Amino acid sequence: MPSAKPTRILIAEDEAVTAMSLAMDLTDMGYCVVATAITAKQAIEAAIEHRPDILLMDISLRGEIDGIAAAIEIQRITGSPVVFLTGHSDEMTKSKAASVGASAYLLKPYLQSELKAAMESILQKNHASPS
């Protein structure tokens, strides 16, 4: 019986160290990181190319538009669920992220257990598995 394909994750994060840490954590959890992006434009292009199963998105990205605007565009194109991972905990930002239909909202610095729980919750909703 062939094994299921690992869940494919796109990371949009403007801090290289955080992106690398996220990629290692997700890989250790059995996920496949298909790409990382530091700008919203790169995230949109990577989403079109790779069609990720889940988008892990920082709200603050380099470039002209923020992660929320990029998430709206990516969801329109791919329908991928979005997990926002950000240092912004103010109510206005949370409300804006919620209006996008984010599947989860995690604060930096994140706990691996919170990240894993968010991924598993999305997969349960979509009836998929990490590997």
DSSP file (Angstrom, degrees, kcal/mol; ACC not computed):
  #  RESIDUE AA STRUCTURE BP1 BP2  ACC     N-H-->O    O-->H-N    N-H-->O    O-->H-N    TCO  KAPPA ALPHA  PHI   PSI    X-CA   Y-CA   Z-CA
    1    1 A M              0   0    0      0, 0.0     2,-0.1     0, 0.0     0, 0.0   0.000 360.0 360.0 360.0 124.3    0.0    0.0    0.0
    2    2 A P        -     0   0    0      0, 0.0     2,-0.1     0, 0.0     3,-0.1  -0.376 360.0-114.0 -68.4 144.5    1.6    3.4   -1.0
    3    3 A S        -     0   0    0      1,-0.1     2,-0.1    -2,-0.1     0, 0.0  -0.453  34.5-100.7 -76.9 151.6    2.1    5.8    1.8
    4    4 A A        -     0   0    0    127,-0.2    -1,-0.1    -2,-0.1     3,-0.1  -0.360  40.9-102.8 -68.8 149.3    0.2    9.1    1.8
    5    5 A K        -     0   0    0      1,-0.1   124,-0.2    -3,-0.1    -1,-0.1  -0.494  42.0-105.5 -71.1 141.7    1.9   12.2    0.6
    6    6 A P        -     0   0    0      0, 0.0   125,-0.2     0, 0.0     2,-0.2  -0.346  42.1 -93.6 -65.6 149.7    3.0   14.5    3.4
    7    7 A T        -     0   0    0    123,-1.4    25,-3.0    23,-0.3     2,-0.5  -0.443  42.5-130.6 -63.3 132.9    1.0   17.7    3.9
    8    8 A R  E     -a   32   0A   0     23,-0.2    45,-2.1    -2,-0.2    46,-1.8  -0.784  24.2-167.3 -98.1 126.4    2.7   20.5    1.9
    9    9 A I  E     -ab  33  54A   0     23,-3.1    25,-2.4    -2,-0.5    26,-0.9  -0.908  12.4-157.3-117.1 136.6    3.3   23.8    3.7
   10   10 A L  E     -ab  35  55A   0     44,-2.1    46,-3.1    -2,-0.4     2,-0.5  -0.964  14.0-154.9-108.2 127.3    4.3   27.2    2.4
   11   11 A I  E     -ab  36  56A   0     24,-2.4    26,-2.0    -2,-0.5     2,-0.6  -0.907  10.3-172.8-105.0 124.2    6.0   29.5    4.9
   12   12 A A  E     +ab  37  57A   0     44,-3.0    46,-2.7    -2,-0.5     2,-0.3  -0.939  29.4 141.8-114.5 105.8    5.8   33.2    4.4
   13   13 A E        -     0   0    0     24,-2.5    48,-0.1    -2,-0.6     6,-0.1  -0.980  43.4-153.3-150.9 127.0    8.1   34.8    7.0
   14   14 A D  S    S+     0   0    0     46,-0.6     2,-0.7    -2,-0.3    24,-0.1   0.575  79.6  78.9 -84.6  -7.9   10.4   37.8    6.6
   15   15 A E     >  -     0   0    0      1,-0.2     4,-2.6     2,-0.0     5,-0.2  -0.894  68.5-155.3-102.0 115.2   12.8   36.7    9.3
   16   16 A A  H  > S+     0   0    0     -2,-0.7     4,-2.5     1,-0.2     5,-0.2   0.862  92.0  51.8 -58.5 -41.0   15.2   34.1    7.9
   17   17 A V  H  > S+     0   0    0      2,-0.2     4,-2.3     1,-0.2    -1,-0.2   0.911 112.0  46.5 -65.0 -41.7   16.0   32.5   11.3
   18   18 A T  H  > S+     0   0    0      2,-0.2     4,-2.8     1,-0.2    -2,-0.2   0.917 112.2  50.7 -65.6 -43.1   12.3   32.1   12.1
   19   19 A A  H  X S+     0   0    0     -4,-2.6     4,-2.5     1,-0.2    -2,-0.2   0.910 111.8  47.6 -60.5 -42.7   11.6   30.7    8.7
   20   20 A M  H  X S+     0   0    0     -4,-2.5     4,-2.3     2,-0.2    -1,-0.2   0.909 112.4  48.9 -66.2 -42.0   14.4   28.2    9.1
   21   21 A S  H  X S+     0   0    0     -4,-2.3     4,-2.6     2,-0.2    -2,-0.2   0.917 112.1  48.8 -63.3 -43.9   13.2   27.2   12.6
   22   22 A L  H  X S+     0   0    0     -4,-2.8     4,-3.0     2,-0.2     5,-0.3   0.923 110.5  51.1 -59.9 -45.5    9.6   26.8   11.4
   23   23 A A  H  X S+     0   0    0     -4,-2.5     4,-2.3     1,-0.2    -2,-0.2   0.906 112.0  46.6 -61.3 -42.4   10.8   24.6    8.4
   24   24 A M  H  X S+     0   0    0     -4,-2.3     4,-2.5     2,-0.2    -1,-0.2   0.927 113.7  48.2 -66.5 -44.1   12.8   22.4   10.7
   25   25 A D  H  X S+     0   0    0     -4,-2.6     4,-1.4     1,-0.2    -2,-0.2   0.932 113.9  46.3 -61.6 -45.7   10.0   22.0   13.2
   26   26 A L  H  <>S+     0   0    0     -4,-3.0     5,-2.6     2,-0.2     4,-0.3   0.891 112.3  50.3 -65.4 -39.8    7.4   21.3   10.5
   27   27 A T  H ><5S+     0   0    0     -4,-2.3     3,-1.5    -5,-0.3    -1,-0.2   0.913 108.4  52.8 -63.4 -42.8    9.7   18.8    8.8
   28   28 A D  H 3<5S+     0   0    0     -4,-2.5    -1,-0.2     1,-0.3    -2,-0.2   0.801 105.9  55.4 -62.2 -28.2   10.3   17.1   12.2
   29   29 A M  T 3<5S-     0   0    0     -4,-1.4    -1,-0.3    -5,-0.2    -2,-0.2   0.506 127.3 -99.6 -82.9  -4.7    6.5   16.8   12.6
   30   30 A G  T < 5S+     0   0    0     -3,-1.5   -23,-0.3     1,-0.3    -3,-0.2   0.550  80.6 129.0 100.8   8.8    6.3   15.0    9.2
   31   31 A Y      < -     0   0    0     -5,-2.6     2,-0.6    -6,-0.2    -1,-0.3  -0.543  55.0-127.4 -93.9 162.8    5.2   17.9    7.0
   32   32 A C  E     -a    8   0A   0    -25,-3.0   -23,-3.1    -2,-0.2     2,-0.8  -0.948  12.3-150.1-112.0 115.4    6.8   18.9    3.7
   33   33 A V  E     -a    9   0A   0     -2,-0.6   -23,-0.2   -25,-0.2     3,-0.1  -0.765  14.2-176.1 -84.9 112.4    7.8   22.6    3.4
   34   34 A V  E     -     0   0A   0    -25,-2.4     2,-0.3    -2,-0.8   -24,-0.2   0.760  61.0 -17.3 -84.0 -25.1    7.5   23.3   -0.3
   35   35 A A  E     -a   10   0A   0    -26,-0.9   -24,-2.4     2,-0.0     2,-0.3  -0.975  50.8-140.7-170.0 158.8    8.8   26.9   -0.2
   36   36 A T  E     -a   11   0A   0     -2,-0.3     2,-0.3   -26,-0.2   -24,-0.2  -0.957  19.1-169.8-125.3 151.5    9.6   29.9    2.0
   37   37 A A  E     -a   12   0A   0    -26,-2.0   -24,-2.5    -2,-0.3     3,-0.1  -0.990  20.9-166.4-140.5 146.6    9.0   33.5    1.0
   38   38 A I  S    S+     0   0    0     -2,-0.3    24,-2.2   -26,-0.2     2,-0.3   0.555  78.2  49.1-107.9 -12.4   10.0   36.8    2.6
   39   39 A T  B  > S-e   62   0B   0     22,-0.2     4,-2.1     1,-0.1    24,-0.2  -0.874  82.1-120.9-122.6 159.1    7.7   39.1    0.6
   40   40 A A  H  > S+     0   0    0     22,-1.2     4,-2.6    25,-0.5     5,-0.2   0.900 115.1  54.7 -61.8 -40.6    4.0   38.8   -0.1
   41   41 A K  H  > S+     0   0    0     21,-0.3     4,-2.4     1,-0.2    -1,-0.2   0.921 108.6  47.5 -60.8 -44.6    4.7   38.8   -3.8
   42   42 A Q  H  > S+     0   0    0      1,-0.2     4,-2.8     2,-0.2    -1,-0.2   0.890 110.9  52.8 -62.7 -39.2    7.0   35.8   -3.4
   43   43 A A  H  X S+     0   0    0     -4,-2.1     4,-2.4     2,-0.2    -2,-0.2   0.922 110.0  47.0 -63.1 -44.2    4.4   34.0   -1.2
   44   44 A I  H  X S+     0   0    0     -4,-2.6     4,-2.1     2,-0.2    -2,-0.2   0.929 114.0  47.5 -63.0 -45.7    1.7   34.5   -3.9
   45   45 A E  H  X S+     0   0    0     -4,-2.4     4,-2.2     1,-0.2    -2,-0.2   0.910 113.2  48.2 -62.6 -42.5    4.1   33.3   -6.7
   46   46 A A  H  X S+     0   0    0     -4,-2.8     4,-3.1     1,-0.2     5,-0.3   0.876 110.0  52.5 -66.3 -37.0    5.1   30.2   -4.6
   47   47 A A  H  X S+     0   0    0     -4,-2.4     4,-2.2     2,-0.2    -1,-0.2   0.899 109.9  48.3 -65.5 -40.1    1.5   29.4   -3.8
   48   48 A I  H  < S+     0   0    0     -4,-2.1    -2,-0.2     2,-0.2    -1,-0.2   0.917 117.9  41.8 -64.7 -42.7    0.6   29.5   -7.5
   49   49 A E  H  < S+     0   0    0     -4,-2.2    -2,-0.2    -5,-0.2    -1,-0.2   0.918 128.1  26.6 -71.0 -44.4    3.6   27.2   -8.3
   50   50 A H  H  < S-     0   0    0     -4,-3.1    -3,-0.2    -5,-0.2    -2,-0.2   0.641  82.7-146.7-100.6 -16.6    3.3   24.7   -5.4
   51   51 A R     <  -     0   0    0     -4,-2.2   -43,-0.1    -5,-0.3    -4,-0.1   0.953  27.5-150.5  46.7  65.0   -0.4   24.7   -4.4
   52   52 A P        -     0   0    0      0, 0.0   -43,-0.2     0, 0.0     3,-0.1  -0.202  18.5-136.7 -66.7 156.2    0.3   24.2   -0.7
   53   53 A D  S    S+     0   0    0    -45,-2.1     2,-0.3     1,-0.3   -44,-0.2   0.811  92.3  18.0 -77.4 -32.7   -2.1   22.3    1.6
   54   54 A I  E     -b    9   0A   0    -46,-1.8   -44,-2.1    26,-0.2     2,-0.5  -0.997  69.3-145.7-141.0 141.9   -1.5   24.9    4.3
   55   55 A L  E     -bc  10  82A   0     26,-2.8    28,-3.0    -2,-0.3     2,-0.7  -0.949   6.3-161.9-109.6 120.7   -0.1   28.4    4.3
   56   56 A L  E     -bc  11  83A   0    -46,-3.1   -44,-3.0    -2,-0.5     2,-0.5  -0.908  25.2-175.4-102.5 108.9    1.8   29.5    7.4
   57   57 A M  E     -bc  12  84A   0     26,-2.9    28,-2.3    -2,-0.7     2,-0.3  -0.910  26.5-150.0-123.3 126.4    1.9   33.3    7.1
   58   58 A D        -     0   0    0    -46,-2.7    28,-0.2    -2,-0.5     3,-0.0  -0.634  18.7-140.0 -78.8 148.4    3.5   36.2    9.0
   59   59 A I  S    S+     0   0    0     26,-0.3     8,-3.2    -2,-0.3     2,-0.8   0.872  90.4  63.0 -78.2 -37.3    1.4   39.4    8.9
   60   60 A S        +     0   0    0      6,-0.2   -46,-0.6     7,-0.1     2,-0.3  -0.798  70.0 159.8 -92.3 109.2    4.5   41.6    8.6
   61   61 A L        -     0   0    0     -2,-0.8   -22,-0.2     4,-0.1     2,-0.1  -0.868  43.0-100.6-122.5 159.3    6.2   40.8    5.3
   62   62 A R  B    S+e   39   0B   0    -24,-2.2   -22,-1.2    -2,-0.3   -21,-0.3  -0.446  81.3  40.0 -72.9 152.3    8.7   42.8    3.2
   63   63 A G  S    S-     0   0    0    -24,-0.2    -2,-0.1     1,-0.2   -24,-0.0  -0.592 105.5 -42.2 108.6-169.0    7.3   44.5    0.1
   64   64 A E  S    S+     0   0    0     -2,-0.2     2,-0.3     2,-0.0    -1,-0.2   0.798 115.4  40.6 -74.2 -33.5    4.2   46.5   -0.8
   65   65 A I  S    S-     0   0    0     -3,-0.2   -25,-0.5     1,-0.1   -24,-0.1  -0.831  77.4-122.3-121.1 158.1    1.5   44.4    0.8
   66   66 A D     >  -     0   0    0     -2,-0.3     4,-2.1    -6,-0.1    -6,-0.2  -0.269  35.6 -95.0 -90.5 179.5    1.2   42.7    4.1
   67   67 A G  H  > S+     0   0    0     -8,-3.2     4,-2.5     1,-0.2    -8,-0.2   0.789 120.8  57.6 -66.3 -29.3    0.6   39.0    4.9
   68   68 A I  H  > S+     0   0    0     -9,-0.4     4,-2.1     2,-0.2    -1,-0.2   0.944 109.0  44.5 -67.5 -46.5   -3.2   39.5    5.4
   69   69 A A  H  > S+     0   0    0      1,-0.2     4,-1.9     2,-0.2    -2,-0.2   0.894 114.8  50.0 -63.2 -39.3   -3.5   40.9    1.8
   70   70 A A  H  X S+     0   0    0     -4,-2.1     4,-2.8     1,-0.2    -2,-0.2   0.904 108.3  53.0 -65.3 -40.4   -1.3   38.1    0.5
   71   71 A A  H  X S+     0   0    0     -4,-2.5     4,-2.9     1,-0.2     5,-0.2   0.896 106.8  52.5 -62.4 -40.2   -3.4   35.5    2.3
   72   72 A I  H  X S+     0   0    0     -4,-2.1     4,-2.0     2,-0.2    -1,-0.2   0.934 112.7  44.7 -59.5 -46.4   -6.6   36.9    0.8
   73   73 A E  H  X S+     0   0    0     -4,-1.9     4,-1.9     2,-0.2    -2,-0.2   0.911 114.3  48.4 -65.3 -43.6   -5.0   36.6   -2.7
   74   74 A I  H  X>S+     0   0    0     -4,-2.8     4,-3.5     1,-0.2     5,-0.8   0.912 111.3  49.8 -65.9 -42.0   -3.6   33.1   -2.1
   75   75 A Q  H  X5S+     0   0    0     -4,-2.9     4,-0.9     1,-0.2    -1,-0.2   0.889 109.1  53.2 -62.7 -37.9   -6.9   31.9   -0.7
   76   76 A R  H  <5S+     0   0    0     -4,-2.0    -1,-0.2    -5,-0.2    -2,-0.2   0.894 118.7  35.4 -62.4 -39.2   -8.7   33.2   -3.7
   77   77 A I  H  <5S+     0   0    0     -4,-1.9    -2,-0.2    -5,-0.1    -1,-0.2   0.911 137.7  12.4 -82.3 -45.6   -6.3   31.4   -6.0
   78   78 A T  H  <5S-     0   0    0     -4,-3.5    -3,-0.2    -5,-0.2    -2,-0.1   0.689  80.9-133.7-110.9 -23.5   -5.6   28.1   -4.2
   79   79 A G     << +     0   0    0     -4,-0.9    -4,-0.2    -5,-0.8    -3,-0.1   0.575  47.6 161.2  75.5   8.4   -8.2   27.9   -1.3
   80   80 A S        -     0   0    0     -6,-0.4    -1,-0.2     1,-0.1   -26,-0.2  -0.387  43.5-113.8 -64.7 135.0   -5.3   26.9    1.0
   81   81 A P        -     0   0    0      0, 0.0   -26,-2.8     0, 0.0     2,-0.4  -0.384  32.8-136.0 -66.5 150.4   -6.2   27.3    4.7
   82   82 A V  E     -c   55   0A   0     19,-0.3    21,-2.7   -28,-0.2    22,-1.1  -0.913  18.2-168.9-117.2 134.3   -4.1   30.0    6.5
   83   83 A V  E     -cd  56 104A   0    -28,-3.0   -26,-2.9    -2,-0.4     2,-0.5  -0.986  18.7-147.9-114.1 117.9   -2.3   30.0    9.8
   84   84 A F  E     -cd  57 105A   0     20,-2.5    22,-3.4    -2,-0.5     2,-0.5  -0.746  14.2-174.5 -85.4 132.0   -1.1   33.4   10.8
   85   85 A L  E     + d   0 106A   0    -28,-2.3     2,-0.3    -2,-0.5   -26,-0.3  -0.966  27.6 142.1-125.6 110.5    2.0   33.4   12.9
   86   86 A T  E     - d   0 107A   0     20,-2.5    22,-2.2    -2,-0.5   -28,-0.0  -0.929  61.3-128.6-149.1 163.7    2.9   36.9   14.1
   87   87 A G  S    S+     0   0    0     -2,-0.3     2,-0.7    20,-0.2    20,-0.1   0.424  81.6 102.3 -91.6  -2.3    4.2   39.1   16.8
   88   88 A H        +     0   0    0      1,-0.1    -2,-0.1     5,-0.0   -29,-0.0  -0.746  34.8 161.4 -89.8 115.5    1.0   41.3   16.5
   89   89 A S        +     0   0    0     -2,-0.7    -1,-0.1     4,-0.1    18,-0.0   0.301  30.4 124.7-115.5   8.7   -1.4   40.6   19.3
   90   90 A D     >  -     0   0    0      1,-0.1     4,-2.3     4,-0.0     5,-0.2  -0.346  69.3-118.9 -70.3 153.0   -3.5   43.8   19.2
   91   91 A E  H  > S+     0   0    0      1,-0.2     4,-2.6     2,-0.2     5,-0.2   0.832 110.4  56.8 -63.0 -35.1   -7.3   43.4   18.7
   92   92 A M  H  > S+     0   0    0      2,-0.2     4,-2.3     1,-0.2    -1,-0.2   0.929 110.2  44.3 -64.1 -44.0   -7.4   45.3   15.4
   93   93 A T  H  > S+     0   0    0      2,-0.2     4,-2.6     1,-0.2    -2,-0.2   0.918 114.0  49.9 -66.3 -43.3   -4.9   42.9   13.8
   94   94 A K  H  X S+     0   0    0     -4,-2.3     4,-2.5     1,-0.2    -2,-0.2   0.905 111.7  49.1 -60.6 -41.4   -6.6   39.8   15.3
   95   95 A S  H  X S+     0   0    0     -4,-2.6     4,-2.0     2,-0.2    -2,-0.2   0.909 111.2  48.9 -65.1 -42.5   -9.9   41.1   14.0
   96   96 A K  H  X S+     0   0    0     -4,-2.3     4,-0.7     2,-0.2    -2,-0.2   0.905 112.6  48.3 -63.7 -41.6   -8.5   41.7   10.5
   97   97 A A  H >X>S+     0   0    0     -4,-2.6     5,-1.3     1,-0.2     3,-0.8   0.898 110.4  51.6 -65.7 -40.3   -6.9   38.3   10.4
   98   98 A A  H ><5S+     0   0    0     -4,-2.5     3,-1.2     1,-0.2    -1,-0.2   0.863 102.9  59.3 -64.5 -35.1  -10.2   36.7   11.6
   99   99 A S  H 3<5S+     0   0    0     -4,-2.0    -1,-0.2     1,-0.3    -2,-0.2   0.734  99.2  58.5 -67.2 -20.6  -12.1   38.5    8.8
  100  100 A V  H <<5S-     0   0    0     -3,-0.8    -1,-0.3    -4,-0.7    -2,-0.2   0.666 119.3-112.3 -78.5 -18.0   -9.8   36.7    6.3
  101  101 A G  T <<5 -     0   0    0     -3,-1.2   -19,-0.3    -4,-0.5    -3,-0.2   0.808  44.7-171.3  88.4  33.3  -11.0   33.4    7.6
  102  102 A A      < -     0   0    0     -5,-1.3   -19,-0.2     1,-0.1    -1,-0.2  -0.310  21.8-145.8 -59.3 138.9   -7.7   32.3    9.2
  103  103 A S  S    S+     0   0    0    -21,-2.7     2,-0.3     1,-0.2   -20,-0.2   0.763  80.3   0.7 -76.7 -26.5   -7.8   28.7   10.4
  104  104 A A  E     -d   83   0A   0    -22,-1.1   -20,-2.5     2,-0.0     2,-0.4  -0.983  56.7-151.1-158.4 158.7   -5.4   29.6   13.3
  105  105 A Y  E     -d   84   0A   0     -2,-0.3     2,-0.4   -22,-0.2   -20,-0.2  -0.930  21.2-179.0-138.4 108.0   -3.6   32.6   14.8
  106  106 A L  E     -d   85   0A   0    -22,-3.4   -20,-2.5    -2,-0.4     2,-0.3  -0.869  18.2-135.8-113.1 143.2   -0.4   32.0   16.7
  107  107 A L  E     -d   86   0A   0     -2,-0.4   -20,-0.2   -22,-0.2     4,-0.1  -0.745  34.1 -87.6 -97.4 144.4    1.8   34.5   18.5
  108  108 A K  S    S+     0   0    0    -22,-2.2     2,-0.1    -2,-0.3     3,-0.0  -0.694 111.3  49.2 -85.9 146.1    5.6   34.6   18.2
  109  109 A P  S    S-     0   0    0      0, 0.0    -1,-0.2     0, 0.0    -2,-0.1   0.511  93.0-160.8 -72.6 136.4    7.6   33.2   19.8
  110  110 A Y        -     0   0    0     -4,-0.1     2,-0.4    -2,-0.1    -2,-0.1  -0.449  13.8-127.9 -84.8 156.1    5.5   30.1   19.1
  111  111 A L     >  -     0   0    0     -4,-0.1     4,-2.3    -2,-0.1     3,-0.5  -0.857  16.9-130.8 -97.9 139.3    5.5   26.8   21.0
  112  112 A Q  H  > S+     0   0    0     -2,-0.4     4,-2.8     1,-0.2     5,-0.2   0.872 109.4  56.4 -56.6 -37.1    6.0   23.7   19.0
  113  113 A S  H  > S+     0   0    0      1,-0.2     4,-2.2     2,-0.2    -1,-0.2   0.873 107.4  47.9 -64.7 -36.5    3.0   22.2   20.7
  114  114 A E  H  > S+     0   0    0     -3,-0.5     4,-2.3     2,-0.2    -2,-0.2   0.906 112.4  49.0 -69.0 -41.7    0.8   25.1   19.6
  115  115 A L  H  X S+     0   0    0     -4,-2.3     4,-2.3     2,-0.2    -2,-0.2   0.932 112.7  47.5 -62.4 -46.1    2.0   24.9   16.0
  116  116 A K  H  X S+     0   0    0     -4,-2.8     4,-2.7     1,-0.2     5,-0.2   0.915 111.4  50.9 -62.1 -43.5    1.4   21.1   15.9
  117  117 A A  H  X S+     0   0    0     -4,-2.2     4,-2.2    -5,-0.2    -1,-0.2   0.895 110.1  49.9 -62.4 -40.4   -2.1   21.5   17.4
  118  118 A A  H  X S+     0   0    0     -4,-2.3     4,-2.0     2,-0.2    -1,-0.2   0.922 112.5  46.6 -64.1 -44.5   -2.9   24.2   14.8
  119  119 A M  H  X S+     0   0    0     -4,-2.3     4,-2.4     1,-0.2    -2,-0.2   0.929 113.4  48.4 -63.8 -45.3   -1.7   21.9   11.9
  120  120 A E  H  X S+     0   0    0     -4,-2.7     4,-2.5     1,-0.2    -1,-0.2   0.878 109.0  53.9 -63.8 -37.7   -3.6   18.9   13.2
  121  121 A S  H  X S+     0   0    0     -4,-2.2     4,-2.0    -5,-0.2    -1,-0.2   0.927 110.3  46.3 -62.1 -45.1   -6.8   20.9   13.7
  122  122 A I  H  X S+     0   0    0     -4,-2.0     4,-1.7     1,-0.2    -2,-0.2   0.922 112.9  49.9 -62.8 -44.4   -6.7   22.0   10.1
  123  123 A L  H  X>S+     0   0    0     -4,-2.4     5,-2.5     1,-0.2     4,-0.5   0.878 108.7  51.9 -65.1 -37.4   -5.9   18.5    8.9
  124  124 A Q  H ><5S+     0   0    0     -4,-2.5     3,-0.7     1,-0.2    -1,-0.2   0.903 109.2  50.5 -64.1 -40.1   -8.8   17.1   10.9
  125  125 A K  H 3<5S+     0   0    0     -4,-2.0    -1,-0.2     1,-0.2    -2,-0.2   0.842 118.2  39.0 -64.7 -32.7  -11.1   19.6    9.4
  126  126 A N  H 3<5S-     0   0    0     -4,-1.7    -1,-0.2    -5,-0.1    -2,-0.2   0.336 109.8-122.1-100.4   5.3   -9.9   18.7    5.9
  127  127 A H  T <<5 +     0   0    0     -3,-0.7     2,-0.2    -4,-0.5    -3,-0.2   0.890  69.5 124.6  55.5  46.0   -9.7   14.9    6.6
  128  128 A A      < -     0   0    0     -5,-2.5    -1,-0.2    -8,-0.1    -2,-0.1  -0.683  50.1-137.0-121.4 177.8   -6.0   14.7    5.8
  129  129 A S        -     0   0    0   -124,-0.2  -122,-0.2    -2,-0.2    -9,-0.0  -0.951  23.1-115.9-136.0 158.6   -2.9   13.5    7.7
  130  130 A P              0   0    0      0, 0.0  -123,-1.4     0, 0.0   -98,-0.1   0.773 360.0 360.0 -67.6 -24.8    0.6   14.8    8.1
  131  131 A S              0   0    0   -125,-0.2  -127,-0.2  -100,-0.1  -101,-0.1   0.355 360.0 360.0-151.9 360.0    2.3   11.9    6.3
